[in-house]
Amino acid sequence: MCHIYSNTDPILYESRNRSVRIAKVVTSIKLENLFWDTLSQLAHDEGLTTNQLIAKLYDEVYACRNEVSNFTSFLRVTCMRYSELRGQSMRDARRVLDRTGLHAPPPAMARVPDGHYAPQDGPTQPGL
């Protein structure tokens, strides 16, 4: 099991600072690249830029608690929860598809002489 984690690309856990405007103040946030990537995905899903998402999260936490402590840790936890919810959504969707019979396993693919992949029973499909 350790190899799954120990072989992780070091760029993913390299830290990066970014300047973000929060509550009309420019501040610097330092996170590992994997967290920046996850925040970017979350922002995209919300129709926001990463900086807009971060400012919105800050404002929401402040509105709930009247303070924001350890915001960088909050962002990391947000990323973990987002990934967890996405994984759960995928598992739920697969269960529904399996139960309804709408989800069929992909056909067996074989490499054909021209270098493309094709279903073993069908014609070639470039790019698959």
C-alpha positions in Angstrom: 0.0 0.0 0.0 2.8 2.4 0.8 3.9 2.4 -2.9 0.6 4.0 -3.9 1.5 7.0 -1.8 5.3 7.0 -1.8 5.4 7.0 -5.6 3.3 10.2 -5.7 4.7 12.9 -8.1 6.6 15.3 -5.8 5.1 18.3 -7.7 1.8 17.4 -6.1 3.1 18.0 -2.6 5.3 21.0 -3.4 4.0 24.1 -1.8 3.1 27.2 -3.7 2.2 30.7 -2.5 -0.6 32.7 -4.2 -1.8 36.2 -3.6 -5.5 36.5 -3.1 -7.8 39.4 -2.3 -10.0 38.7 0.6 -12.3 41.3 2.1 -10.5 44.0 0.1 -7.1 43.0 1.5 -4.4 41.2 -0.5 -3.0 38.3 1.4 -0.8 35.3 0.6 -1.9 31.7 1.0 0.6 28.8 0.9 -0.8 25.4 -0.1 0.5 22.2 -1.8 -0.1 22.0 -5.5 -2.6 19.2 -5.1 -4.8 21.5 -3.0 -4.5 24.3 -5.5 -5.6 21.9 -8.2 -8.6 20.7 -6.2 -9.6 24.3 -5.4 -9.4 25.1 -9.1 -11.7 22.1 -9.9 -14.2 23.2 -7.2 -14.1 26.8 -8.5 -14.8 25.6 -12.0 -17.7 23.5 -10.8 -19.1 26.6 -9.0 -18.5 28.9 -12.1 -15.9 31.0 -10.3 -12.2 31.7 -10.5 -10.1 30.1 -7.8 -9.6 33.6 -6.2 -13.3 34.3 -6.3 -14.0 30.9 -4.6 -11.5 31.5 -1.9 -12.9 35.0 -1.1 -16.4 33.5 -1.1 -15.4 30.7 1.3 -13.8 33.3 3.6 -16.9 35.4 3.6 -19.2 32.5 4.3 -17.0 31.2 7.2 -16.9 34.8 8.6 -20.7 35.1 8.3 -21.2 31.8 10.2 -18.6 32.3 12.9 -17.8 36.0 13.1 -14.1 35.1 12.7 -11.9 33.0 10.5 -9.1 31.2 12.2 -6.6 28.9 10.5 -8.0 29.6 7.0 -5.4 27.6 5.2 -6.3 24.5 7.1 -9.9 25.2 6.4 -9.1 25.3 2.7 -7.3 21.9 2.9 -10.3 20.4 4.7 -12.6 21.9 2.1 -10.6 20.2 -0.6 -10.7 16.8 1.2 -14.5 17.1 1.7 -15.0 18.1 -1.9 -13.0 15.1 -3.1 -14.9 12.8 -0.7 -18.3 14.1 -1.9 -17.2 13.7 -5.6 -16.2 10.2 -4.9 -19.4 9.4 -3.1 -21.4 11.0 -6.0 -19.6 8.7 -8.5 -20.3 5.6 -6.4 -24.0 6.6 -6.0 -24.3 7.2 -9.8 -22.7 3.8 -10.6 -25.1 2.1 -8.1 -28.1 3.7 -9.8 -26.9 2.8 -13.3 -26.1 -0.8 -12.2 -29.5 -1.2 -10.6 -31.4 0.2 -13.6 -29.4 -1.9 -16.1 -28.4 1.3 -18.0 -24.7 0.9 -17.1 -23.0 -1.7 -19.2 -19.3 -2.5 -18.9 -17.2 -1.2 -21.7 -16.6 -3.6 -24.5 -13.3 -5.5 -24.5 -10.8 -3.4 -26.6 -8.0 -4.7 -28.7 -5.1 -2.9 -30.4 -5.5 -3.2 -34.2 -2.6 -3.1 -36.6 -3.0 0.6 -37.5 -2.3 1.4 -33.8 -5.9 2.3 -32.8 -8.1 0.5 -30.4 -11.3 -1.2 -31.4 -13.9 -3.4 -29.7 -12.9 -7.0 -30.3 -16.1 -7.7 -32.3 -16.3 -4.3 -34.2 -14.6 -1.8 -36.5 -11.7 0.3 -35.5 -12.4 3.6 -33.6 -9.5 6.0 -33.9 -8.5 7.7 -30.7 -10.1 5.2 -28.3 
